[in-house]
Each structure stands twice: as C-alpha cells, then as structure tokens.
Amino acid sequence: MIALVGALALACAGFAALGAWQVERLAWKQGLIARVERQRHAAPSPAPGPAQWAALQRDADEYRQVTVRGEFVHARETLVAATTVLGSGYWVLTPLHSDEGHWVLVNRGFVPPEWRERARRRADEPQGMQVVTGLLRLSEPGGRLWQHNDPQAGRWYSRDVAAIAAARELPAATPGVPMAPYFIDAGADGPNVRGAAWPRAGLTVVHFSNNHRVYAATWFALAAMAAGAIGYLLIDERRLRRMAGDFPVVIHSTARHLAEPRR
C-alpha cells in the first residue's frame, strides 16, 4: 500500500512538472510566432555580412526580411527536392556573388519536374546586377528524416548551404571569398525577367506546430488522475481499518448472546 501510494505520488509530481514545462513551451512558441510574423512584415534590412555570421541564431534571425545585391551564377545552380502548394518538384538554389564580396545562396523559387532542366529556363534567367529581397533562412544540414543528401549523385533533400557550396566548388572557384551560412528565400517580386513562370518564388510556408496547450492539458489530466487514485486508496484504506476495528466487537457481542442460557 505504501509503495503504491509513493509510486502514484511520484507519477503525479512528474506529470504536473511536464504540464508546467509545456505551459512554458507554449509561452515560448507563441512569442516565437509573434516575432516571426513581425519580422516577415517588417521593412527589409541588409543581409548579414561576414562580421555578423557568428552571431546568427535560428530563433532570433530566421525569417527576417533581408535584401542583398549581386550577380547570379546560374551555371552552378542546385535543385533541391520540394513539396509545395503547387505539387512536388524542386527549389532552384542559385549562388549570388554579392557586391560586398561574399557568396549567398538564393532560393529563386519552385519548378515542377518538367521544368527541372536549366535549358528550358535559361532564356529567362536574370542577368547582371540584381537586388534580391526575401526571407533569411539558416542552413538545413543533412537532409530529411529518411532521405539523406547525396552530393555525389546530385540528390538533395534539404538546403544544406555548406554541402551545396562544396559540391558546386564555390570556395575552390573563388579562393578567399566566403560563403554565407544562410540562404535567402526570394520573395514573389524577386528578379525574374519577362514575367517568366518558372521558377515560382514566394512559396515559403511559415508554419509552426503549436500543440503545447493540448500537451499541457494531457499531462495535468494525468496528474489529476494520479492524485485521484491516491485519494481513493487512502479513503479505502481508512474504511478497511475501520471495519477491521469494529469486527472484534461484533464477534464478542455474538459470543455473549450465544452463551446466555435460553429461557
């Protein structure tokens, strides 16, 4: 009995702690969503330069509106598998040599499988100095959960900036020119000459799963159930003890009644 009550008490405390932790996570997630929404709709600022790269943080800097000026090097573009509201296809990531002297990968937008070949899009590639405005995104190393990037085969499932830069030999082609540790999702009004249909920019989906309220309610409900079970056990134990205390009195009274002579 004591061991069972102790175990339930520990479970109750653990469930309550997890519920409190989810409440904290809920506050953090709501703050993150509010910050991202503010940054998405704020006026763009210059994209971070090399002196600022070490201080970049995912929670604080991702999804900022930034702008960068430079020239695209289309011959070194990379296609990354993507699923969008337009279906399955590829992101077109093109390196941009900024006028500040470093490389930045720009996600110029989405193309369906039938438009993956650059030859079909070459006539509409923006040439010369361009100004790109979009959302700052930090690198996505490795790939997806069950699909890993394969640079040798040219199969990319995430926008891994360092790996893409190495595969396209950007550092080797331009010694001393650093590569930004982020990429930019170009906005819908990004550089696209003659109204070309592809790649289609502006398809970034900004969505954060926010189930912490449900998780908190679940943990607190489990804590309440454990507390209820403790209360039931204690009440039942008290009832049993009371019954055990009354039982000898009943036996003694019955014995006296039987021992009395009958008239």
N, C-alpha and C positions, 0 to 999 in steps of 0.2 A: 504493500500500500504506500509506504513512504517513498520507495523507489519510483513508483509510478507517478505519484504527485510531483516528485522532484523533476522527473523527465518532462512532464507536462509544463511545469513552471519554466524550465529552460526553453522548451519549444515556444511557449508564449512570449518570453522575452526576446527570443530570436526573431519570431515573426513580427513583433512590434518594432524591433530595430530595423528590419528590412522594409517595413512600411514607412518608417521615418526616413530611411535612405531614399526611397522612391519619391517621397514628398520633396526632398532636397533636389533630386534629379529633375523633377517636374519644374521646379523654380528655375533651375539652370537651363533646361531645354526651352522654356518659354522666353527666357532672356536671350538665348541664342537666336531663336526665331525672330524676335523683335529686332535684334541687332542686324541680322541678315537682311530683313525687309528694309530697314533704314538705309543700309549700305547699298542695296540694289537700286534704290530710287534716289540716291544722293548724286550730286554732281561728280563726274569722274575726276580722279586725281592722277598725276603722273605715275606710271607703273614703277614699282620699286627698282632702284638700281643696285649694283653690286654691294655698295656700302650698307644697304638695308636688308640684304638677303638673310643674314644670320639671325635677324630678329623676327622673321616672319613666323607667325603661329596660325595654325588651322582655325582655331576658334575665333581669333581676333581679326584675321586678314582675309580669309576666304570669302568669296562672293562680293568683294569690293569692286566698285566701278572704277576702272583704270583706263588710261589711254597711253598709247605708245606710237612712236613714229619711226618708220624704217622701210626697208625693201624686202619683199618676199623672195625666197629662193625656192621656187616651185619644183625644181628638179629633185629636191631632197624631201619631198612631202612623204607623209606616212599615213596609212589608212588604219584606223582602229575600229574594231567591231562595235556596233552601237545598235540600240533599240530605242526608237523614238515614237512620237505620236504619228509619224509618217510610215512607221514599219521598221523592219530590220534593214541594216545597211552598214555604213561606215562614217566615222568622223574623219574629216580631212585636216590633218595637222601639218601645217606648213611653217618651217622656220623663217623668222623675220630677223634680219640684221638691223638692229636699232641704230638710230643716229647717235646714240650715246656709246656705241661701240661694243655691245654685247648681243648675244642671241636670245630670242624669245620664241617659244613655240606658240603658234596661234591656231586655235581650233576654228577653221574658217566655216565650218558647218557640216551638215549631213548630206550624204549622197546615197541613193539606193544602189543595190548591187549592179544594175545595168549601167550605172554611171561611174563605176569604180575606176575604170581605165582613164588615166590622165589625158590621153589623146582626145577623148571626147569632150574634155573640158578646157583644153589648152587655149582655145581661141578667146575664152572669157576670163582668163587669169589676169588679175590686176597687176600692172607693171609699174615700175618706177616707185618713187617715194609715196608711201601710204600712211594714213593715220588710222589706227585701229582702236576702237573703244569697245570694251567688253568687261566680263567678269573675271577677276583674278581667281585662279584655281590652283591649288597645290598638287604636286605630283601624286600619281596613283601607282605606286610601285608594285610589281609582281604579277598582276593580272586579276582575274576573278577567282571566286572560291574554288571552282572545279576546272577552270581554264587558265593555264599559266601562259604568259607571253613567251613566244618562241622567236627571238630575233633572227635566228639562222634561217627559219622558214618564212619569215616575214609575216607571222601571225601575231597580231596584237589585240589584246582584250582589255587593256587599261592604258591610260595615258601616262605612262612611266617616262617622265622627262629625261632622266639621266640615261636610261637604257635606249631610248629612241635617239638621243643625241649621239651616243656611242655607235649605234647601228648605222646611223647616217653619216658618221665620221665628221661631225661638225667640229669637235675640238681639233681633230687632226688636220682638217682642211683649213682651219684658221687658228693657228697656234697663238696663244695669248689672249684669245677672245673668249670670255667666259660665257657659260650657259645659265640663264635664269632658272632657278629651281621650281618655277611655276609655269603654267601656261595660261593663255587668255582665251576664254570663250567669246568669240566675236559676237557683237550684237546684231540684231536683224538689219541694222542700217550700216553694216560694215562694208569694206571695199569689195565691190562686185560690179565689174564693168558691163555695160549694155544690158543691165537687167537680167543677167543670166539666172536660170532657175536653180542651178546646182553649182556649188554646194549651198544648202539652205541653212543660213545662220539663225541665231536667236531661239534655238530649241532647247536651251538648258532648262532642265526641270529642277527647281529648288523646292525640295520636299524633305521634311524631317519627320521621321516616325516619332510620335509623341503618345505613347501608351502608358506613361508613368502613373497617371491618375488611376487607371484600371489596375495596374500592378500594386499600387499602394492600397487600394480598396481590398484587393485579394489577400495581401499579407495581413492587413488589420482584421479582416474577417477570420482568417485562420487563428490569429492571436485571440480573438474573442471566443472562438470555438474551444481553444485550449483552456482559456480561463473558465469557460462554462463547464468543461469536463472536470476541472479541478474542484469547482464549487459543488458539482453533483457528487463527486467521490467523497468530499468532506461531509456533506449532508447525509449521504447514505451511510458512511461510517458512524456518524453520530447516532443515526437511527438504529443501526445494528447493536451498538453498545447499549443503548437504552433498553432495547429488547432483551439483551443478554442480562442486564441488571434486574429486570422485572421477572425473569424466568425462575430464579430460585424462590422468590416469594410465592409464586403460583404453585410450585411443587410443594412447599411447606404447608400452604393452606389446604391443598388437596389431601395431603397425608393426614393432617389433623382431622379432616372431615371423615376420612375412611376409618380412622382409629376410634372415633366416638362410637359407643355402644348404641345399637339400634333399639328403639322402643317399640 
